[in-house]
Amino acid sequence: MRAVVLRGILIVVALLAFGTGLSSTSASFAAPGPAAVGADTGQAAAEYAAAQDAQTVYVYVTKTGKKYHRGDCRYLKKSKIKMTLEAAKQAGYTPCKVCKPPR
């Protein structure tokens, strides 16, 4: 079990390193190819997707407001629309001063 988790972490690190524009010569390790991953390719992809989802920050907005909030904010009683922090910022929402969501 521990080996599978460590291999998943190494795959995520390799994917993140190569996905950020680093060249293969600047990394001290090589991304595992299909032969190295073997039959667990689907599992590795699922682990990578789960890691990406864990890094995604979600906030909540209302139908009529201009602020984004934490999920437990008192201003979300009438409507509560979930979206990513990035999408909320791009849509012009600003952080609530009461619940102080992530920025």
matplotlib code that plots the C-alpha trace (Angstrom):
import matplotlib.pyplot as plt

x = [0.0, 2.8, 4.6, 1.5, 1.0, 4.7, 4.6, 1.4, 3.1, 6.2, 3.9, 2.1, 5.4, 6.7, 3.5, 3.5, 7.2, 6.9, 3.5, 5.0, 7.4, 10.5, 12.6, 13.5, 17.2, 16.5, 14.6, 16.7, 14.3, 12.5, 8.7, 7.6, 6.6, 4.0, 6.4, 7.3, 3.6, 2.4, -1.2, -1.7, -2.0, -5.7, -5.0, -2.2, -4.4, -7.1, -4.6, -3.3, -6.9, -7.6, -4.5, -5.4, -9.0, -7.5, -5.6, -8.7, -10.2, -14.0, -16.0, -19.6, -21.5, -25.2, -27.5, -27.5, -24.4, -21.0, -18.9, -17.6, -17.9, -16.9, -19.5, -20.6, -21.1, -24.3, -24.9, -25.5, -28.9, -31.0, -28.7, -25.4, -23.6, -20.3, -17.5, -13.7, -11.9, -10.3, -13.7, -15.1, -12.2, -12.5, -16.2, -15.4, -16.5, -14.6, -14.0, -16.6, -15.4, -17.4, -16.3, -12.9, -12.6, -9.3, -7.8]
y = [0.0, 2.4, 1.7, 2.5, 5.8, 6.7, 5.8, 7.9, 10.9, 10.5, 10.4, 13.6, 15.4, 14.3, 15.5, 18.8, 19.4, 18.7, 20.4, 23.7, 24.1, 22.6, 20.8, 17.2, 18.1, 20.4, 17.7, 15.2, 12.4, 11.1, 10.9, 7.3, 5.9, 3.3, 0.5, 1.9, 2.4, -0.9, -1.8, 0.9, 3.7, 4.3, 4.3, 6.8, 9.1, 8.9, 9.7, 12.6, 13.9, 13.5, 15.5, 18.3, 18.3, 18.5, 21.7, 23.3, 25.9, 26.3, 29.3, 30.1, 33.0, 34.1, 34.8, 38.6, 39.4, 40.6, 38.8, 35.2, 33.3, 30.3, 27.5, 28.3, 32.1, 33.5, 35.4, 32.2, 31.4, 32.2, 31.0, 29.1, 28.6, 26.6, 27.7, 27.7, 30.6, 31.4, 31.5, 33.8, 36.2, 36.2, 36.9, 40.0, 38.7, 40.1, 38.3, 38.7, 40.7, 38.7, 35.1, 36.0, 33.3, 32.3, 34.9]
z = [0.0, 1.0, -2.3, -4.3, -2.5, -3.0, -6.7, -7.1, -5.4, -7.7, -10.7, -9.6, -8.9, -12.3, -14.1, -12.3, -13.0, -16.7, -16.9, -15.7, -18.6, -17.1, -19.6, -19.1, -18.7, -15.7, -13.7, -11.8, -12.6, -15.7, -16.0, -15.8, -19.2, -19.9, -19.2, -15.8, -14.8, -16.2, -15.7, -13.1, -15.7, -15.0, -11.3, -11.7, -13.8, -11.1, -8.4, -10.4, -10.9, -7.2, -6.3, -8.7, -7.3, -3.7, -4.8, -6.2, -3.8, -3.9, -2.7, -2.8, -4.4, -4.3, -7.2, -6.6, -4.6, -5.6, -2.9, -2.6, 0.7, 2.7, 2.8, 6.3, 5.9, 7.3, 4.0, 2.1, 3.6, 0.5, -2.3, -2.4, -5.7, -5.6, -7.9, -8.0, -6.4, -9.8, -11.5, -8.8, -9.2, -13.0, -12.7, -10.6, -7.2, -4.2, -0.8, 2.0, 4.9, 7.4, 6.6, 5.2, 2.4, 0.9, -1.5]

ax = plt.figure().add_subplot(projection="3d")
ax.plot(x, y, z, "-o")
ax.set_aspect("equal")
plt.show()
